[in-house]
Amino acid sequence: MAIIDKIKKDLIEAQKSGDRFRVNCLRFFLSALKNREIELRRELTDEDVVEVAQRLAKQRRESIEGFKKGGRTDLVEKEEKELAILKEYLPEELSEEEIKRLAKECIEEVSATSKKDMGKVMKALMPKVKGRADGKLVQQIVVGLLEG
């Protein structure tokens, strides 16, 4: 079953169960998917759906950080719930250990020796972790490995 079909099915189930928060979140997600479909002028593939979900999840993470700084725990809670719903449609994230292992392989692959080679390492590593790891975390791990 395509991811978009699962989202639509989950939306119907949420409507039947009366879960208004989930209904609103899934409707927003489907709206973002429709906009992306119009933008691309073709039907979305599962990869496109994951890409949109990642973008929305990143927005939620950034909002959570901002709301925490502003002391808005009510909005932090709302964004965390939305993020949890979006994560259901994302591939399983890699652990820090797995990212470190892949980063070490890429460092050896491109013969990186210092922080100056970070661009080469990131260029080789990002396609391997795309969609399964946060870019900021990957960057922090690579910097740590190149400095240490």
C-alpha positions, 0 to 999 in steps of 0.5 A, spaced: 500 500 500 502 506 498 504 511 503 499 516 501 493 511 501 495 509 508 494 516 510 487 517 507 485 510 510 488 513 517 484 519 516 478 516 515 479 512 521 481 518 525 474 521 523 470 515 525 473 515 532 472 522 533 480 524 534 479 531 532 487 533 533 489 527 529 484 529 523 486 536 523 494 534 523 492 528 517 488 533 513 494 538 514 499 533 511 494 531 505 494 538 504 501 539 503 502 533 499 497 536 494 501 542 494 507 538 492 503 534 487 501 540 484 508 543 484 511 537 481 505 536 476 505 529 477 503 523 482 507 523 488 511 517 489 513 514 496 519 518 496 516 524 495 511 523 500 517 521 505 520 528 503 514 532 505 513 528 511 521 530 513 520 537 511 514 538 516 517 534 521 523 538 521 518 544 521 515 541 528 522 540 531 524 547 529 518 550 532 519 546 538 525 549 540 523 556 539 517 555 543 521 552 549 525 558 549 519 562 549 516 558 555 510 556 551 509 549 554 502 548 551 505 549 544 511 545 545 506 539 547 501 540 541 507 540 536 510 534 539 504 530 538 504 533 531 511 530 530 509 523 533 503 523 528 508 525 522 513 520 524 508 514 523 509 515 516 517 516 516 522 510 515 525 508 522 531 513 524 538 511 524 541 510 531 547 515 533 552 508 533 549 507 526 550 514 523 557 514 526 559 507 523 557 510 516 560 516 517 567 512 519 566 508 513 565 515 509 571 518 512 575 512 510 572 512 503 574 519 501 581 519 505 578 525 510 584 527 515 581 534 517 575 538 518 577 541 511 574 535 508 568 535 511 564 537 505 567 531 501 565 526 507 558 529 508 557 529 500 558 521 501 554 520 507 548 524 506 545 519 500 546 513 505 542 516 511 537 520 507 531 520 510 533 516 516 537 521 520 537 529 522 542 533 518 544 537 524 546 530 528 549 527 522 554 534 521 555 534 529 557 527 529 562 528 522 565 534 526 566 530 532 570 524 528 574 529 524 576 533 530 577 527 534 
